[in-house]
Amino acid sequence: MVNRKTTYSAAGQLSKSMLCILLFFVPVFVWSQNDSNTVLQIQNRVKAFEDNNQLDSIEFYQTKALQLSEKIQYKRGMAYAYSAIGMVNKIKSNFPLALENYYKALRIFETLNNKTGISMQLGNIGQVYDYQGDQTKALDCYNKALNLAELLGDKRLISLQCQNLGTLYAEQDSVPQAEKYFFRSLEIDKAVNNKESIGLTLINLANIYYNAPDKSIKYYTDALNIFKELGKQDHVAQSLLNISAAYADLKQKDRSLDYLRQASLLSDQLEVSEFKPQLEKMASQIYAVFGDDKQALVHYKKFIALRDSFYNEQNTKQSMKAEMNYEFEKKQAAIKFENDKIIYELNADNKRQKQLKIFLLAFTILILILLFFAKRAYDNKKKYSDILSKENDTKEALLQEVHHRINNSLQMISSLLAFQAGSTTNEEVQQYLSKSNARIQAMSAMHELLHQNNTLLEVDIDAYILKVLDFYKTALEASQKIIFNTNLPSVRFHSKTALPIALIVNELVTNAIKHAFPDDRTGIINISLIKDTADPTAWILTVSDNGIGLPENYSANKKNRLGLRLVNIMTKQIDGTLNIIHQNGSCFQITFSNAQGY
């Protein structure tokens, strides 16, 4: 089979679109400097370099555009310049630098809330990741770009991102997914009559059917007719070559060689040097399919020669450019040295005469400036100190009011839950409402302690847990006789740690009351928080009971155990580990080390 599986991405279309948009905006940020001549020069040069694919020149003038944009803080101009520079580096396969510039453009577009620019940059970044072989990141970028394009309703952007996704799936040989996005792109391009994009999409579709030559030929032929109509000779030649390869796969020698000859004649008229080695390589493969080893060898030798010639030509151009730059810089350095020497000699006498006067004057001025700024700094410091003191008092009052309102709201929710639990006869609903009420009480206790202690970050852990347990003592007075034993240290924990601990205690005590003492048995529930002797920075929270114990094959991760799932979540939140001990009832131990206690 002839290797003709070459997929066109949206990179070319996207790059040209970005340059066109840049040419539209360049006059804006340059005119803001009243420099219309510079605008015309950048516009004309960038357009000419784009047509001739002169990447170094494009990068040079876009860098100038970037410098102008940064000088006047014109963010839109900066974003498009970064994008254009990223495109140049992507084509040069300098992927790290391409990503760096694309991400800079993306961040600016995000600050401007320019969703069109964001979508285009995500597509560009996805292409770079795709070229680097990181298809997971590429897929994520493409999907985000497509979602934004769909949100905007921009058909051109939607088509471009569908092309990118189709290309990615085609590279993975995921034909159904590639078909889905290519056909969607084709439908949009037909609606807006974007013929060049239609032709490229048809080629992409033909390529994914490389195992079905008849199907490929149909799409290649449709693309060929479109490119002939548009006068895109390079795409016409590529289409002819693809059709020739497809007929070779069908073993139709006359048709295959006829299209190969047409492609060869057209390649002689093209200035695209990369196409000729590709043609000779594919011609070698086609002749090999038909068993003509002699012609296959001839074309393969031509391919090797053209490939080496192309690389040698590129190397020669780079060498000549480097030599010319070196000679120019050397000559400029010599001239600069002579000029600097003359200027130095002429100014030396004047500098010596003026040096003492300037030094004395500067010293006097410096002393006066220091005295002025010292007095001003003292006055400002005193003024700002008064302002900050008033602001701190105001903020403190506002935050205390917020805590007070939150606590009132939580108490209202708790009362509503208690009322609802009392008004239903469904025991399961009552249990769920009671559990929810207990969790609300745990959070309410946190805000109450913060408010009482006049602190915004820390609570006394012993007072906090005892306040949480008060809810159960009150609820159990009239029904079940359960004793709570506590061993809690008098330390302060950060609220981010204290609240998860309280919720853990809440859930474990609730489960013990519900399951450990059936038939209204009496019992003991122990709650302790102690330092870990093996690790002075760690704490061990233990909740145990002397009830009937846990069932065999017990797991705290079952989906129907909401409370214990919450325990697991809270344990992870404080970077702890949960250990369940099956002896003399049930025992849950949680070891954690990120508590900010002291």
TAURBEL-V502748 format. One line per field, one symbol per residue. ss: DSSP state (H for helix, E for strand, L for the rest). psi: psi as a letter, one per 30 degrees, with the letter a starting at -180 (. if undefined). burial: # if it has 9 or more other ideal C-beta (glycine too) atoms within 8 Angstrom, else .. A space follows every 10 residues. Layout:
BEGIN
ss: ???
psi: ???
burial: ???
END
This chain:
BEGIN
ss: LLLLLLLLLL HHHHHHHHHH HHHHHHHHHH HLLLLHHHHH HHHHHHHHHH HLLLHHHHHH HHHHHHHHHH HLLLHHHHHH HHHHHHHHHH HLLLHHHHHH HHHHHHHHHH HHLLHHHHHH HHHHHHHHHH HHLLHHHHHH HHHHHHHHHH HHLLHHHHHH HHHHHHHHHH HLLLHHHHHH HHHHHHHHHH HHLLHHHHHH HHHHHHHHLL LLHHHHHHHH HHHHHHHHHH LLHHHHHHHH HHHHHHHHHL LLHHHHHHHH HHHHHHHHHL LLHHHHHHHH HHHHHHHHHL LLHHHHHHHH HHHHHHHHHH HHHHHHHHHH HHHHHHHHHH HHHHHHHHHH HHHHHHHHHH HHHHHHHHHH HHHHHHHHHH HHHHHHHHHH HHHHHHHHHH HHHHHHHHHH HHHHHHHHHH HHHHHHHHHH HHLLLLHHHH HHHHHHHHHH HHHHHHHHHH HHHLLLLEEE HHHHHHHHHH HHHHHHLLLL LEEEEEEELL LEEEHHHHHH HHHHHHHHHH HHHHHHLHHH LLEEEEEEEE EELLEEEEEE EEEEELLLLL LLLLLLLLLL LHHHHHHHHH HHHLLLEEEE ELLLLEEEEE EELLLLLL
psi: kkjgijkklg eeeeeeeeee eefefeeefe ffghieeeee eeeeeeeeee eghieeeeee feeeeeeeee eghjeeeeee eeeeeeeeee eggieeeeee eeeeeeeeee efhjeeeeee eeeeeeeeee efgifeeeee eeeeeeeeee efgjeeeeee eeeeeeeeee fggieeeeee eeeeeeeeee eghieeeeee eeeeeeefhf fieeeeeeee eeeeeeeeef gieeeeeeee eeeeeeeefg gieeeeeeee eeeeeefffk gjffeeeeee eeeeeeeeeg gieeeeeeee eeeeeeeeee eeeeeeeeee eeeeeeeeee eeeeeeeeee eeeeeefeee eeefeeeeee eeeeeeeeee eeeeeeeeee eeeeeeeeee eeeeeeeeee eeeeeeeeee eeeeeeeeee efglfjeeee eeeeeeeeee eeeeeeeeee eefhlffllj eeeeeeeefe eeeeffefdk jkkkkkikli lkkkffeeee eeeeeeeeee eeeeffilhh lllkkkkljl kjffjffllj kkjllhaflk llhkkggkef ieefeeeeee eeeghlkkkk kikhblkkkk klggkil.
burial: .#.#..#### ..#######. ###.###### #.#.##.##. .##.###### ....#.###. ######.##. .#.####### ########## ....#.#### ######.##. .#.####### ########## #...#.#### ######.##. .#.####### ########## #...#.#### ######.##. .#.####### ########## ..#.###### ####.##..# .######### ########## ....###### .###.##..# ....###### ########## ....###### .##..##..# ..#....... .......... .......... .......... .......... .......... .......... .......... ........## ..##.##..# #.##..##.# #..#....## #.######## ########## #.#....### #########. ###..#...# .#.#.#.##. #.###.#### ########## ###..##... ..######## .#.....### #####.#.#. .....#.... #.######.# #..#.#.#.# #...###### ###.#.#.
END
